């Protein structure tokens, strides 16, 4: 077997966690028994889909079957490589709600990386062809996949701009908007914690509730404490009434402009 130990493309590296050991072993056994059904998709000669299939093939010493994304219709139609990887892997059954939310946030960040379009590749390949013909017309000329130099930068949605589209991202990910907003907040303030979430060791909620308060949150808490100390909040008033009811055996007696009202408990009025 040739040396086919390929790297994962930076565009998609780390978006999804690796398969659990048991599932990876089952995949390797299935490839041995039934063959590799789906090819491993490469972009710029690096893997954007099929890392688990690639590893399974290497483990079982089977020649991996690959295809270049640059030759696929999806690339010609303008589908970003990150979006292709997301569509192929996002609804894996082993992903938790937190992992889906963080994957969506990671994908939005990766779209910030420079990527060549199909038209740019074709134009640069044509220029390279003409250059080689001029230098040595006797040699056969192969199309060359260009480097990142001169590539078009396609803007995505980094964390600071994601909150505006959190509702749509949550809908696409199949998670609540609250979970998506928390994942975005974590990406902004504690990006290292995303790795633990992707590994399934923590949930978005567990990480979010341990985040230190922001400056605005601290200021809001100070204002709230001042109001509480002055007895100006509804919460403070209700708590005082509850304490009075406890002292009176569960009964509450309130006088308003000469009229007395007696009730059994405090309740919320909808």
Number of C-alpha atoms within 10 A of each C-alpha: 8 8 7 14 12 13 13 18 18 14 23 22 15 17 25 23 17 13 16 10 9 8 13 16 14 12 19 22 15 14 17 15 9 8 12 20 10 12 15 21 23 23 19 14 17 19 25 26 27 20 20 16 21 24 19 23 23 17 11 12 12 18 14 19 15 17 15 17 22 21 12 12 11 14 18 14 10 12 13 17 24 22 16 18 20 19 11 13 15 19 13 11 7 12 19 15 18 22 27 25 28 27 25 21 27 26 22 20 19 21 21 15 14 16 18 21 20 19 12 15 18 17 12 18 17 13 14 18 17 14 13 15 14 10 9 11 12 9 9 9 14 10 13 14 16 16 12 13 8 12 14 13 14 13 13 15 18 19 20 11 12 20 18 12 13 21 17 14 21 19 12 13 22 14 17 15 19 13 20 30 23 21 32 26 20 22 20 12 15 15 14 10 17 25 17 16 24 24 17 17 9 16 21 26 15 10 17 17 10 8 12 11 11 10 9 9 11 12 12 12 13 12 12 14 13 13 14 15 11 10 13 12 14 11 11 15 12 13 12 13 17 17 12 16 18 13 11 12 9 14 15 19 13 12 9 7 5 7 7 9 10 10 11 12 12 14 7 4 4 3
